């Protein structure tokens, strides 16, 4: 029985499509675009619930899953001795997804660093 990971092209596309929700949410946050979500707007208000945090966390988990799916064929080609560039599409998407992971972690670090060093009223 063959899986999607046996075909590097399909694994690259699937990994990128799984990571796409996070990439979209991340770009909306970076460019400070607030889309109208209609009936979900009252639930995304921080005073009412934490639905917005769950959406960010869920999309970040999808980003990690997409990265893993994109990297598996690369690791398989390294094990067989073909090298890292045997699957260039997977390599490209893995680098793009890794960039978004590092950018997200970097933004959290920059945002929270004043609180970690003890600056009063850092929020």
N, C-alpha and C positions, 0 to 999 in steps of 0.2 A: 504494500500500500504506500503510495507516494503522498507526500504532504506538500504544502505550498513552499516550504523551505528548501525543497529539492530543486526548485526553479528560481535562480537568483533574481531574475527580472520581476517575477511575481512577488517575491519576498520584498524587494525594494519598493515596489509600488504599494504593497499592503502596509509596510512599515511607515511609509510617508503619509498614506491616507489615515492611518491610526494617529499619527502625530499631528495631523492638520488641525484638529480642534484646539490644541494647545497653542500652536503657532498663531492661529487666528486670535485667540484670547490674548496672547502675549502682545501681539501687534496692536490690538485695541488698547491695552493698558499702557504700552510705551508711547503711543501717539495721543493718549488721553481722549480717545473717542468713546463716547457713552451711547451705545445703541439703544433704541427704544425696544424693550422686550415685551411691551403690551401688558398682558395679565400677570407677568412675573415681576414687574416693577415693585409692587409693595413687598414682595418676599425678598428682594435683593437689598432692601434697606437694612443697614447694619443694626439698627435698633430692634428690628422685628425678628430677624433670623440670621443664620450663618449660611444661607444657601449659596451666596456668592463665593464664600471660602470653599465650600464643597465643590463648586464648579471648577474653580482654579485647581484644587487638589486633584480632582478626578481627571482633568485634562492633563495635568502634569504626570499622573500615573500612566495615562495613555501615551504620553510622549516617551516615557521610559520603555513601555512595551514596544512601541514603534522602533525605538533605537535597538532594542534587543533583536527584534525580527530582522532588521536591516544588517546587523552585525553577524548573525549566525552563518549566512553563506560565506562571508569573508573568513570567518574562523575555520569553516570547513575547507575552503580552498588553501588556507595556510597549512592545515594538517595534511593535506594531500600533496603539498609541495609546489603548488601552482603560484604562490605568492599573493601579496596583498592586492595587486592590481588585476587579478583574474576576473573580478566582478566590479568594473568601474562604476556602474550605476549604484550598486549597493554602497560602495565606498563614498561616492558623492553624497548620497542621502544620509549616510551615517555621519559624515562630517557636518552637514547642515543641521541635523537633529542634535548632534553634540554641541554645536555652536549655540543653539537655543537653550539647551540645558545649562551650559556654562553662563550664558547671559542672564538667565533667570536667577541662578544662584548668586551671580555677581550683583544683580540689582537688589536682591534681598540683603546681601552683605553691606552694600553701600547705604541702604535705607536704615539698617539696624545698627551700624557701627557706632554712631553717636550714643545710642543707648548702652551699648556694651562698654564704652569707655567712661560712662558716668556723667554725660552731659545732662543737666537738669532740663526738664520739659522737652525731651527729645521727640515726643510724638508729634 
